[in-house]
Amino acid sequence: MSPTIVNPDGLHDPTPFGYGHVAVASGELVFVAGQYASDGDGGVAADDFAEQVRIAFGHLRTALAAVGLEYEHVVQLRTHIVDHDLDRLAVLGEAIAGIWGDRPPTQTLSGVARLALPGMLFEVDAVAVRP
């Protein structure tokens, strides 16, 4: 069975950047590409780190909803923070607690020098499982 690629309405068209937003594999595993604080054209919509985190997780929700899933179906996150420090870690921790409470999914955090576009400070990708 070939994977299904979904590029939901409400998120920028990622194909010029060389990726799709969501891949459903074997009918059960769902992979969501890195979501960031993108505007409708794929540019960076905010300068503030906390606002970028908020927007990126909103885009993650949009991508999940496009294939009938919610945050609760996420089993793994991979997060990437430019110039990672404890203040930025606290912002991320608050965002995750606000979404998943005391039952967050697994997560790998990478501190990085830069991301794909100038001004990007945060990116999150996810793996979810259909019930």
Backbone as a chain_set.jsonl record, in Angstrom:
{"seq": "MSPTIVNPDGLHDPTPFGYGHVAVASGELVFVAGQYASDGDGGVAADDFAEQVRIAFGHLRTALAAVGLEYEHVVQLRTHIVDHDLDRLAVLGEAIAGIWGDRPPTQTLSGVARLALPGMLFEVDAVAVRP", "coords": {"N": [[0.842, -1.167, 0.0], [0.676, 2.151, -0.926], [1.913, 5.152, 0.59], [-0.22, 7.86, 1.631], [-0.219, 11.201, 0.765], [-0.984, 14.266, 2.222], [-1.892, 17.601, 1.878], [-3.134, 19.929, 3.692], [-5.901, 22.253, 3.413], [-5.604, 25.556, 4.578], [-3.012, 25.488, 5.419], [0.178, 26.548, 4.188], [1.239, 25.948, 0.755], [3.394, 23.336, 0.531], [4.865, 22.144, -1.47], [6.608, 23.636, -3.27], [8.772, 23.914, -1.592], [9.725, 21.403, -1.348], [8.492, 19.29, 0.116], [5.791, 17.393, 1.685], [2.956, 18.0, 3.839], [1.671, 15.993, 5.47], [1.89, 12.478, 5.902], [0.328, 9.416, 5.483], [0.853, 6.207, 6.468], [0.549, 2.765, 5.846], [-2.035, 2.846, 6.752], [-2.209, 3.249, 9.508], [-0.01, 4.549, 10.815], [0.866, 7.95, 10.992], [2.623, 10.587, 9.659], [3.753, 13.762, 10.316], [5.097, 16.485, 8.74], [7.713, 18.895, 9.494], [6.397, 21.589, 11.191], [6.049, 25.048, 11.281], [6.046, 28.551, 12.178], [4.481, 29.473, 9.868], [3.282, 31.703, 7.323], [0.565, 32.273, 4.994], [1.939, 32.022, 2.598], [4.158, 30.559, 3.138], [6.195, 31.942, 4.306], [7.849, 33.267, 7.267], [5.784, 33.998, 9.947], [5.956, 35.394, 12.353], [8.087, 37.116, 14.692], [8.653, 36.676, 17.349], [9.655, 34.202, 19.695], [7.888, 32.666, 21.42], [5.434, 33.15, 20.187], [5.936, 31.978, 17.706], [6.103, 29.291, 18.493], [3.465, 28.872, 19.381], [1.991, 29.275, 16.977], [3.116, 27.266, 15.337], [2.344, 24.876, 16.688], [-0.38, 25.173, 16.355], [-0.546, 24.858, 13.589], [0.269, 22.203, 13.481], [-1.962, 20.991, 14.657], [-3.879, 21.582, 12.666], [-2.848, 20.077, 10.517], [-3.046, 17.456, 11.565], [-5.842, 17.281, 11.908], [-6.648, 17.279, 9.275], [-6.449, 14.668, 8.508], [-8.207, 13.411, 10.127], [-7.398, 13.248, 12.812], [-6.336, 14.08, 16.202], [-4.509, 16.018, 18.678], [-4.227, 14.133, 20.731], [-3.618, 11.748, 19.482], [-0.978, 11.798, 18.847], [2.199, 10.355, 19.132], [4.872, 10.83, 19.106], [7.084, 13.572, 19.156], [9.302, 15.739, 17.438], [11.32, 18.339, 18.115], [12.759, 21.475, 17.241], [14.934, 23.988, 18.094], [16.169, 27.167, 17.596], [19.125, 28.586, 18.811], [18.877, 27.431, 21.39], [17.945, 27.624, 24.814], [17.439, 27.727, 28.408], [15.24, 29.411, 28.885], [13.8, 29.321, 26.48], [13.265, 26.611, 26.45], [11.512, 26.489, 28.613], [9.3, 27.899, 27.579], [8.53, 26.14, 25.519], [7.944, 23.881, 27.092], [5.714, 24.829, 28.549], [3.884, 25.172, 26.447], [3.552, 22.523, 25.546], [2.561, 21.307, 27.878], [0.163, 22.688, 28.029], [-1.229, 21.568, 25.936], [-1.047, 18.696, 26.116], [-1.138, 18.184, 28.832], [-0.362, 16.286, 31.694], [0.449, 14.09, 30.274], [2.387, 13.965, 28.036], [3.528, 13.287, 24.636], [6.297, 11.188, 23.495], [9.443, 12.85, 23.027], [11.996, 14.388, 21.149], [14.337, 16.858, 21.44], [16.124, 19.199, 19.605], [18.722, 21.445, 19.726], [19.574, 23.976, 17.551], [21.617, 25.753, 15.126], [20.447, 27.146, 13.041], [17.396, 27.186, 11.096], [15.349, 26.169, 8.269], [14.472, 28.584, 6.977], [15.237, 32.092, 6.976], [14.792, 33.713, 10.07], [13.182, 31.744, 11.186], [12.579, 30.219, 14.262], [11.673, 28.03, 15.558], [10.568, 24.665, 15.12], [8.4, 21.895, 14.647], [7.877, 18.433, 14.286], [5.846, 15.463, 13.858], [4.759, 12.159, 14.842], [1.913, 10.23, 14.558], [-0.701, 7.967, 15.586], [-3.298, 6.149, 14.181], [-6.382, 5.412, 15.793]], "CA": [[0.0, 0.0, 0.0], [1.455, 3.376, -1.012], [1.487, 6.177, 1.546], [-1.049, 8.952, 1.146], [0.302, 12.511, 1.137], [-2.07, 15.234, 2.378], [-1.523, 18.993, 2.101], [-4.443, 20.468, 4.072], [-6.285, 23.647, 3.283], [-5.291, 26.273, 5.799], [-1.561, 25.538, 5.541], [0.793, 26.958, 2.921], [1.593, 24.87, -0.173], [4.787, 23.017, 0.807], [5.555, 21.463, -2.573], [7.773, 24.362, -3.784], [9.869, 23.752, -0.644], [10.203, 20.036, -1.46], [7.938, 18.328, 1.065], [4.361, 17.37, 1.936], [2.686, 18.223, 5.263], [1.257, 14.809, 6.217], [1.933, 11.202, 5.196], [-0.335, 8.313, 6.184], [1.492, 4.976, 6.031], [-0.06, 1.51, 6.293], [-3.349, 3.092, 7.325], [-2.166, 3.449, 10.953], [0.971, 5.553, 11.186], [0.729, 9.233, 10.314], [3.821, 11.395, 9.843], [3.523, 15.174, 10.008], [6.355, 17.193, 8.485], [8.005, 20.022, 10.364], [5.492, 22.73, 11.149], [6.663, 26.247, 11.848], [5.141, 29.702, 12.185], [4.385, 29.905, 8.474], [2.115, 32.442, 6.861], [-0.093, 31.62, 3.868], [2.868, 31.829, 1.485], [5.3, 29.788, 3.594], [7.153, 32.798, 5.005], [7.751, 33.248, 8.726], [4.696, 34.911, 10.299], [6.181, 36.099, 13.624], [9.478, 37.204, 15.132], [8.731, 36.264, 18.748], [9.769, 32.757, 19.858], [6.662, 32.088, 21.975], [4.4, 33.22, 19.148], [6.264, 30.95, 16.717], [5.712, 28.004, 19.066], [1.999, 28.819, 19.362], [1.535, 29.111, 15.59], [3.556, 25.955, 14.842], [1.472, 23.843, 17.237], [-1.673, 25.333, 15.675], [-0.412, 24.206, 12.28], [0.276, 20.763, 13.736], [-3.37, 20.605, 14.846], [-4.519, 21.629, 11.342], [-2.366, 18.924, 9.744], [-3.66, 16.252, 12.134], [-7.284, 17.306, 11.627], [-6.852, 16.98, 7.854], [-6.544, 13.217, 8.349], [-9.134, 12.913, 11.138], [-6.74, 12.992, 14.089], [-6.19, 15.173, 17.164], [-3.259, 15.964, 19.446], [-4.173, 12.914, 21.562], [-3.114, 10.634, 18.687], [0.459, 11.977, 18.649], [3.027, 9.51, 19.996], [6.24, 11.331, 19.113], [7.408, 14.901, 18.636], [10.695, 16.147, 17.293], [11.304, 19.795, 18.133], [14.034, 22.093, 16.865], [14.941, 25.348, 18.628], [17.359, 27.952, 17.281], [19.725, 29.203, 20.004], [18.204, 26.823, 22.536], [18.372, 27.93, 26.179], [16.425, 27.319, 29.381], [14.033, 30.224, 28.714], [13.044, 28.765, 25.355], [12.779, 25.312, 26.899], [10.34, 26.747, 29.464], [8.188, 28.25, 26.68], [8.102, 24.897, 24.889], [7.316, 23.058, 28.119], [4.373, 25.374, 28.818], [3.018, 24.877, 25.3], [3.253, 21.086, 25.55], [1.675, 21.058, 29.017], [-1.148, 23.229, 27.686], [-1.874, 20.684, 24.963], [-1.099, 17.294, 26.546], [-1.201, 18.055, 30.282], [0.688, 15.471, 32.304], [0.664, 12.889, 29.442], [2.937, 14.363, 26.745], [4.127, 12.219, 23.837], [7.754, 11.188, 23.503], [9.951, 14.029, 22.331], [13.412, 14.65, 21.021], [14.564, 18.279, 21.193], [17.44, 19.525, 19.068], [19.126, 22.837, 19.636], [20.209, 24.134, 16.239], [22.125, 27.084, 14.797], [19.444, 27.79, 12.183], [16.43, 26.298, 10.433], [15.279, 26.276, 6.807], [14.248, 29.94, 6.48], [15.66, 33.158, 7.884], [13.768, 34.11, 11.029], [12.568, 30.584, 11.859], [13.183, 29.94, 15.557], [11.091, 26.803, 16.114], [9.891, 23.745, 14.201], [7.972, 20.648, 15.296], [7.246, 17.407, 13.451], [5.172, 14.516, 14.726], [4.241, 10.863, 14.415], [0.651, 9.924, 15.233], [-1.219, 6.632, 15.311], [-4.765, 6.077, 14.1], [-6.934, 4.464, 16.78]], "C": [[0.898, 1.245, 0.0], [0.996, 4.361, 0.049], [0.642, 7.234, 0.856], [-0.456, 10.259, 1.659], [-0.86, 13.498, 1.144], [-1.469, 16.609, 2.651], [-2.811, 19.762, 2.401], [-4.643, 21.923, 3.706], [-5.994, 24.321, 4.616], [-3.813, 26.31, 6.11], [-0.975, 25.904, 4.178], [1.102, 25.727, 2.058], [3.072, 24.54, 0.017], [5.563, 22.46, -0.389], [6.702, 22.283, -3.174], [8.999, 24.243, -2.871], [10.371, 22.309, -0.594], [9.686, 19.058, -0.43], [6.418, 18.39, 1.064], [4.139, 17.516, 3.431], [2.429, 16.934, 6.042], [1.384, 13.583, 5.322], [1.268, 10.148, 6.067], [0.237, 7.031, 5.605], [0.786, 3.771, 6.635], [-1.396, 1.714, 6.985], [-3.347, 3.39, 8.811], [-1.2, 4.539, 11.376], [0.787, 6.803, 10.34], [1.946, 10.076, 10.674], [3.514, 12.826, 9.424], [4.881, 15.853, 9.881], [6.509, 18.363, 9.446], [7.052, 21.177, 10.128], [6.174, 23.889, 11.864], [5.65, 27.379, 11.756], [5.016, 30.275, 10.777], [3.143, 30.738, 8.242], [1.544, 31.71, 5.648], [0.802, 31.336, 2.682], [4.096, 31.015, 1.877], [6.39, 30.615, 4.242], [6.951, 32.694, 6.51], [6.81, 34.365, 9.173], [4.939, 35.722, 11.562], [7.667, 36.099, 13.954], [9.679, 36.622, 16.525], [8.74, 34.737, 18.88], [8.471, 32.132, 20.357], [5.532, 32.095, 20.952], [4.674, 32.187, 18.054], [5.874, 29.566, 17.223], [4.2, 27.834, 18.992], [1.479, 28.553, 17.95], [1.903, 27.721, 15.072], [2.677, 24.834, 15.394], [0.05, 23.969, 16.679], [-1.656, 24.691, 14.303], [-0.368, 22.69, 12.424], [-1.151, 20.261, 13.908], [-4.11, 20.585, 13.509], [-4.124, 20.419, 10.505], [-2.985, 17.63, 10.255], [-5.144, 16.175, 11.777], [-7.577, 16.95, 10.171], [-6.963, 15.487, 7.586], [-7.347, 12.595, 9.494], [-8.527, 12.623, 12.498], [-6.681, 14.261, 14.938], [-4.825, 15.051, 17.834], [-3.127, 14.649, 20.212], [-3.627, 11.711, 20.814], [-1.601, 10.697, 18.455], [1.224, 11.114, 19.646], [4.469, 9.997, 20.05], [6.307, 12.72, 18.519], [8.914, 14.99, 18.442], [10.651, 17.662, 17.172], [12.708, 20.324, 17.882], [13.964, 23.562, 17.279], [16.263, 26.015, 18.254], [17.826, 28.638, 18.563], [19.029, 28.737, 21.279], [18.812, 27.299, 23.853], [17.231, 27.554, 27.114], [15.142, 28.145, 29.273], [13.169, 29.674, 27.579], [12.503, 27.377, 25.697], [11.53, 25.479, 27.765], [9.121, 27.097, 28.618], [7.639, 26.991, 26.021], [7.385, 24.004, 25.891], [5.913, 23.52, 28.456], [3.414, 25.05, 27.681], [2.611, 23.408, 25.301], [2.317, 20.743, 26.699], [0.267, 21.575, 28.735], [-1.927, 22.358, 26.722], [-2.091, 19.287, 25.548], [-1.18, 17.105, 28.059], [-0.046, 17.239, 30.815], [0.955, 14.178, 31.533], [1.22, 13.296, 28.071], [3.468, 13.163, 25.97], [5.64, 12.21, 24.029], [8.231, 12.394, 22.703], [11.47, 13.985, 22.279], [13.554, 16.115, 20.658], [15.986, 18.455, 20.68], [17.634, 21.026, 19.118], [19.929, 22.998, 18.359], [20.674, 25.576, 16.034], [21.131, 27.859, 13.935], [18.529, 26.722, 11.612], [16.324, 26.702, 8.968], [15.174, 27.698, 6.273], [14.792, 30.965, 7.473], [14.493, 33.542, 8.807], [13.052, 32.966, 11.713], [13.324, 30.309, 13.148], [12.749, 28.602, 16.129], [10.443, 25.991, 15.007], [9.555, 22.477, 14.972], [7.441, 19.702, 14.237], [6.731, 16.32, 14.377], [4.883, 13.199, 14.017], [2.998, 10.61, 15.237], [0.209, 8.526, 14.814], [-2.735, 6.7, 15.266], [-5.262, 5.076, 15.136], [-7.484, 3.22, 16.111]], "O": [[1.785, 1.366, 0.845], [-0.19, 4.405, 0.377], [0.771, 7.47, -0.346], [-0.219, 10.406, 2.858], [-1.631, 13.562, 0.186], [-0.638, 16.764, 3.546], [-3.503, 20.198, 1.482], [-3.704, 22.719, 3.687], [-6.132, 23.7, 5.669], [-3.385, 27.077, 6.973], [-1.566, 25.602, 3.141], [1.212, 24.612, 2.567], [3.927, 25.368, -0.298], [6.784, 22.321, -0.325], [7.706, 21.688, -3.566], [10.129, 24.446, -3.316], [11.332, 22.013, 0.116], [10.368, 18.081, -0.12], [5.826, 19.318, 0.514], [5.028, 17.194, 4.22], [2.918, 16.79, 7.163], [1.038, 13.626, 4.141], [1.601, 10.001, 7.244], [0.129, 6.783, 4.404], [0.463, 3.773, 7.823], [-1.845, 0.842, 7.73], [-4.392, 3.756, 9.349], [-1.541, 5.372, 12.216], [0.578, 6.725, 9.129], [2.261, 10.255, 11.851], [3.067, 13.067, 8.302], [5.705, 15.802, 10.794], [5.56, 18.765, 10.121], [6.92, 21.677, 9.011], [6.792, 23.718, 12.914], [4.523, 27.177, 11.303], [5.397, 31.418, 10.525], [2.101, 30.527, 8.862], [2.012, 30.621, 5.316], [0.471, 30.499, 1.842], [4.983, 30.797, 1.05], [7.402, 30.071, 4.682], [5.979, 32.093, 6.968], [7.007, 35.529, 8.825], [4.192, 36.664, 11.825], [8.409, 35.203, 13.551], [10.761, 36.128, 16.841], [7.93, 34.054, 18.252], [7.999, 31.157, 19.771], [4.76, 31.14, 20.871], [3.738, 31.584, 17.529], [5.364, 28.751, 16.454], [3.708, 26.78, 18.589], [0.618, 27.694, 17.758], [1.081, 27.068, 14.43], [2.3, 23.93, 14.648], [-0.648, 22.963, 16.547], [-2.627, 24.054, 13.894], [-0.907, 21.971, 11.583], [-1.512, 19.218, 13.362], [-4.885, 19.666, 13.248], [-4.972, 19.805, 9.857], [-3.407, 16.793, 9.457], [-5.637, 15.117, 11.389], [-8.628, 16.387, 9.866], [-7.507, 15.078, 6.561], [-7.196, 11.413, 9.799], [-9.08, 11.834, 13.264], [-6.942, 15.363, 14.457], [-4.081, 14.101, 17.587], [-2.026, 14.11, 20.327], [-3.209, 10.74, 21.445], [-1.014, 9.754, 17.926], [0.944, 11.133, 20.845], [5.214, 9.613, 20.952], [5.668, 13.011, 17.508], [9.691, 14.393, 19.187], [10.034, 18.208, 16.257], [13.704, 19.706, 18.258], [13.057, 24.289, 16.874], [17.338, 25.497, 18.556], [17.021, 29.199, 19.306], [18.647, 29.541, 22.129], [20.033, 27.37, 23.995], [16.175, 27.111, 26.662], [14.059, 27.627, 29.545], [11.948, 29.576, 27.71], [11.405, 27.015, 25.275], [10.593, 24.689, 27.656], [8.018, 26.637, 28.911], [6.425, 26.792, 25.97], [6.339, 23.434, 25.581], [5.014, 22.697, 28.63], [2.26, 24.692, 27.921], [1.443, 23.089, 25.078], [1.377, 19.97, 26.518], [-0.714, 20.964, 29.159], [-3.156, 22.406, 26.695], [-3.198, 18.754, 25.482], [-1.281, 15.97, 28.526], [1.107, 17.46, 30.445], [1.603, 13.27, 32.052], [0.598, 13.007, 27.048], [3.817, 12.141, 26.562], [6.199, 13.114, 24.651], [7.529, 12.894, 21.824], [12.134, 13.596, 23.239], [12.962, 16.574, 19.681], [16.934, 17.922, 21.255], [16.809, 21.787, 18.613], [20.865, 22.237, 18.112], [20.185, 26.498, 16.686], [20.987, 29.074, 14.078], [18.834, 25.53, 11.636], [17.131, 27.496, 8.483], [15.732, 27.996, 5.218], [14.801, 30.72, 8.679], [13.353, 33.674, 8.361], [12.378, 33.18, 12.72], [14.549, 30.181, 13.146], [13.364, 28.089, 17.064], [9.848, 26.54, 14.08], [10.316, 22.037, 15.834], [6.648, 20.103, 13.384], [7.123, 16.252, 15.542], [4.778, 13.127, 12.792], [3.011, 10.752, 16.46], [0.684, 7.979, 13.819], [-3.378, 7.23, 16.172], [-4.654, 4.026, 15.339], [-7.984, 2.323, 16.791]]}, "num_chains": 1, "name": "protein.A"}
